């Protein structure tokens, strides 16, 4: 779990059989977010799923310090950044998770270090998972051409214009890319994320 300001862990109840049986021992997974605007549940629940499966999640951002998460439009908890994305080596990570929130990916796609980090995962065909508005990051990185994806519905035109086939499903896996639409899809997203990383 990312370290919150209060140090109180968020309790997550999604413990599907597949997640419990999977093993991510010795795997380190990057979670990339902007300094402000990440949808908290889309950060904390996949983070917990990775930990339950034995993986080690690391929180990356474009600045040092703490990131401000949100619950929809309301500020929620803050989380301590493990590393600045511009200083992080993609080779040190076995997978990448891109949580959503409207403001979060909109800020990330304006940061060239973040975009280069994302592009490197696709260039190396390493696992990437994006949920909700995080698909904007994929559009900006120009990595969805020819892929089947899903996202928050308002992004479908952006994704189609970027060359993707957009579908309305709770989770879509296309090679080493997993995408989902919204927080309600998190159980399916987390299960497919862990399966992808295993």
Secondary structure by P-SEA (a helix, b strand, c coil): cccccccbbbbbccccccccccccccbbbbbbbcccccccccccaaaaaaaaabbbbbbbcccccbbbbbccccccbbbbbcccccccccccccbbbbbbcaaaaaaaaacaaaaaaaaaaaaaccbbbbccccaaaaaaacccccccccccccaaaaaaaaccccccccccccccbbbbccccaaaaaaaaaaaaac
